[in-house]
Amino acid sequence: MSSKYLKFLDYFYGLRRSGIKMGLDHTIKLSEHVGSPQNEIKMIHVAGTNGKGSCSALIDKILRLYGKKVGLYTSPHLVNFNERIRINGEAITNDEIISFISQNKSFIKSVESTFFEVSTIMAFDHFFKNNVDVAIIETGLGGRLDSTNIINPIVSIITSISFDHSNILGDTLIKIAKEKSGIIKYKTPVLISNLNNEIKNIFINKAISESTSVLEIDKIKDIKQSINGTSFKYKGENYLISLLGKHQTVNAVLAIEAA
């Protein structure tokens, strides 16, 4: 890595000191500053406690197989920050990161944007400039007040609900589900996995208030694991994924239905 990039990266990671800011005002301001690129892109929004990454990656693979140019925004990264922002599997370059930060550094400072707010708008800007057909956007934390929630997706997906970040999202599954239901938008279809009725009703009621519908996945049958991965049957079709585990079949079916 060049010394210039490392310098910018130090500054970028330093924005984490701003902590977590609940609310979308800062994200909206930064987005408007760069031209609100998210409004020009078809997007799929993915929230949930577990399975967001797997579901998002599977949708990405399906759409790319059909010849689409696909943006993918996920977090956290494993090795390099660049992994969070990809187009058809290719990560954003160091120079592109430097360019975005250097062009917007003064504004980022003036509105006190956080690390995640900046990375989110950087992703939207990157996808817009590269004219993707669709972008898959994974929430960072929760849903309602997550920085990604300024988008108007073509479909929303909620993968699972369990306890996570209880100090921020709430100390009960009901409270957490209500936060995640915040990604449900006006007349935007919502996909969910098989959830208990109490949790499911939260999403159904939210969808009704937004004049849209909730699609719950059908039963997954004949789940088998082998050295090749996990096979299963869904709606009469046979599938095989390289991921292991019954829970991964749920993420795969959500991806299939979304695609």
C-alpha positions in Angstrom: 0.0 0.0 0.0 1.2 3.5 -0.8 2.0 5.9 2.1 -0.7 8.2 0.6 -3.4 5.5 0.9 -2.3 4.6 4.4 -2.6 8.2 5.4 -6.2 8.4 4.0 -7.0 5.1 5.6 -5.9 6.3 9.0 -8.1 9.4 8.7 -11.0 7.2 7.5 -10.8 4.8 10.4 -10.4 7.7 12.7 -14.0 8.6 11.9 -14.9 5.6 14.1 -14.1 7.8 17.1 -17.4 9.6 16.3 -19.1 6.4 17.4 -22.6 5.4 16.4 -25.0 8.2 15.7 -28.6 7.1 15.7 -30.5 9.0 13.0 -30.2 9.6 9.3 -29.6 13.3 9.1 -25.9 13.1 8.7 -26.1 10.4 6.0 -28.8 12.4 4.1 -26.6 15.6 4.2 -23.6 13.8 2.9 -25.6 12.0 0.2 -27.1 15.3 -1.0 -23.7 16.8 -1.1 -22.5 14.2 -3.6 -25.8 14.3 -5.6 -28.0 11.7 -3.9 -26.6 8.8 -6.0 -28.8 6.2 -4.3 -31.9 7.7 -6.0 -30.6 6.7 -9.4 -29.9 3.0 -8.7 -32.1 -0.1 -8.4 -31.3 -1.5 -5.0 -32.1 -4.6 -2.8 -32.0 -4.0 0.9 -31.0 -6.8 3.3 -31.4 -6.7 7.1 -31.5 -9.3 9.8 -29.5 -10.6 12.7 -27.7 -13.5 10.9 -27.5 -14.5 7.3 -27.3 -11.0 5.7 -23.9 -11.6 4.2 -24.7 -15.1 2.8 -28.0 -14.0 1.4 -26.5 -10.9 -0.2 -23.6 -12.9 -1.7 -26.0 -15.4 -3.2 -28.2 -12.8 -4.8 -25.1 -11.2 -6.2 -24.1 -14.5 -7.8 -27.5 -15.2 -9.2 -27.9 -11.8 -10.8 -24.4 -11.9 -12.2 -25.1 -15.3 -13.8 -28.0 -13.6 -15.6 -25.6 -11.0 -17.0 -26.4 -8.2 -14.6 -23.8 -5.7 -13.5 -24.1 -5.9 -9.7 -22.9 -3.7 -6.9 -22.5 -5.3 -3.4 -22.1 -3.4 -0.2 -21.4 -5.5 2.9 -19.8 -5.2 6.3 -17.5 -5.8 8.1 -14.5 -6.7 5.9 -12.2 -9.6 6.5 -8.8 -8.2 5.3 -9.2 -4.9 3.5 -11.8 -2.2 3.7 -12.1 -2.4 -0.1 -13.9 -5.7 0.2 -17.0 -3.9 1.5 -17.7 -2.2 -1.9 -17.6 -4.5 -4.9 -19.0 -4.5 -8.5 -19.2 -7.9 -10.1 -16.7 -9.2 -7.5 -14.2 -6.4 -8.1 -13.4 -4.3 -5.0 -13.2 -0.5 -5.1 -9.6 0.5 -5.7 -7.4 2.5 -3.3 -7.3 5.4 -5.7 -11.1 5.5 -5.8 -11.3 5.6 -2.0 -8.7 8.4 -1.9 -10.6 10.3 -4.6 -13.9 10.2 -2.7 -12.4 11.2 0.6 -10.2 13.9 -0.7 -13.1 15.5 -2.7 -15.5 15.4 0.3 -13.2 15.7 3.3 -14.2 19.2 4.2 -17.9 18.4 4.1 -17.4 15.2 6.1 -15.7 17.2 8.8 -18.3 19.9 8.8 -21.2 17.5 9.3 -19.2 15.2 11.6 -19.9 12.1 9.5 -19.0 8.7 11.0 -17.0 5.9 9.4 -20.1 3.9 8.4 -21.9 7.0 7.1 -19.0 7.8 4.8 -18.4 4.3 3.6 -22.2 3.9 2.8 -22.3 7.1 0.7 -19.0 6.1 -0.9 -20.6 2.8 -2.0 -23.6 4.5 -3.4 -21.4 7.0 -5.3 -19.2 4.2 -6.6 -22.2 2.2 -7.9 -23.8 5.2 -9.5 -20.6 6.3 -11.3 -20.1 2.7 -12.6 -23.7 2.4 -13.8 -24.6 -0.9 -12.1 -27.9 -2.6 -13.0 -28.7 -3.3 -9.4 -27.0 -2.9 -6.0 -27.4 -5.2 -3.0 -27.2 -3.2 0.2 -26.6 -4.9 3.5 -27.5 -3.0 6.7 -24.8 -2.4 9.2 -26.9 -2.2 12.4 -30.6 -2.7 12.9 -32.6 -1.1 10.1 -34.8 1.9 10.9 -31.9 4.2 11.8 -29.1 2.5 9.9 -27.2 4.7 7.4 -28.3 2.5 4.5 -31.9 3.2 5.2 -32.0 6.3 3.0 -32.5 4.1 0.0 -35.8 3.2 -1.8 -35.2 -0.4 -2.8 -37.1 -2.6 -5.2 -37.3 -5.3 -2.6 -36.5 -5.6 1.1 -35.3 -8.8 2.8 -35.2 -9.6 6.5 -33.2 -12.8 7.1 -33.6 -13.6 10.8 -34.3 -12.1 14.2 -32.3 -12.8 17.3 -30.5 -10.8 20.0 -27.8 -8.5 18.7 -26.7 -5.0 19.9 -29.4 -5.1 22.6 -28.0 -1.9 24.1 -28.9 -0.1 20.9 -31.7 -2.0 19.3 -33.6 -3.1 22.4 -33.5 -5.8 25.0 -36.4 -8.0 23.6 -36.8 -9.7 20.2 -40.0 -7.6 19.7 -38.0 -4.4 20.0 -35.2 -5.7 17.8 -37.8 -6.8 15.2 -39.4 -3.3 15.2 -36.0 -1.7 14.5 -35.3 -4.1 11.6 -38.9 -3.6 10.2 -37.8 0.0 9.6 -36.4 -1.0 6.2 -39.9 -1.8 5.0 -40.8 0.9 2.5 -44.0 2.2 0.8 -45.2 -0.3 -1.8 -41.9 -2.2 -1.7 -42.3 -6.0 -1.4 -40.8 -7.7 1.7 -39.3 -11.2 1.9 -39.0 -12.9 5.3 -38.0 -16.4 6.5 -40.2 -18.6 8.6 -40.5 -16.6 11.9 -42.8 -17.1 14.9 -46.2 -15.4 14.7 -45.4 -12.6 17.1 -42.3 -11.5 15.2 -44.0 -12.1 11.8 -47.0 -9.9 12.8 -44.6 -7.0 13.4 -43.5 -7.2 9.8 -47.0 -7.8 8.5 -48.4 -4.8 10.4 -45.5 -2.6 9.2 -46.1 -3.7 5.6 -49.8 -2.9 5.8 -49.0 0.6 7.1 -46.7 1.0 4.0 -49.3 -0.4 1.6 -47.2 -3.4 0.6 -47.1 -7.1 1.1 -44.9 -9.7 3.0 -43.8 -12.9 1.2 -42.8 -15.7 3.6 -40.7 -18.4 2.0 -42.2 -21.8 1.4 -41.1 -25.0 3.1 -37.6 -26.2 2.2 -37.5 -30.0 1.8 -34.9 -32.8 1.5 -32.0 -30.9 3.1 -28.8 -33.0 3.0 -25.2 -32.1 3.7 -22.1 -33.7 2.0 -18.6 -32.8 1.1 -20.0 -30.9 -1.9 -22.2 -28.6 0.3 -25.9 -28.6 1.1 -28.6 -29.8 -1.2 -32.3 -29.1 -0.9 -35.6 -29.0 -2.7 -37.6 -25.8 -3.0 -40.9 -25.5 -5.0 -40.1 -28.7 -6.8 -36.6 -27.7 -7.9 -33.4 -29.2 -6.7 -30.6 -27.0 -5.5 -27.0 -27.4 -4.3 -25.0 -24.7 -2.5 -21.4 -24.8 -1.4 -22.4 -23.4 2.1 -22.9 -25.9 4.9 -25.9 -25.8 7.2 -29.7 -25.9 7.3 -29.7 -22.2 8.0 -27.9 -21.5 4.8 -30.7 -23.1 2.8 -33.0 -20.4 4.2 -30.6 -17.7 3.1 -30.4 -19.4 -0.4 -34.2 -19.5 -0.7 -34.5 -15.8 0.3 -31.9 -15.1 -2.4 -33.8 -17.1 -5.0 -37.1 -15.4 -4.3 -35.5 -12.0 -4.3 -33.8 -12.6 -7.7 
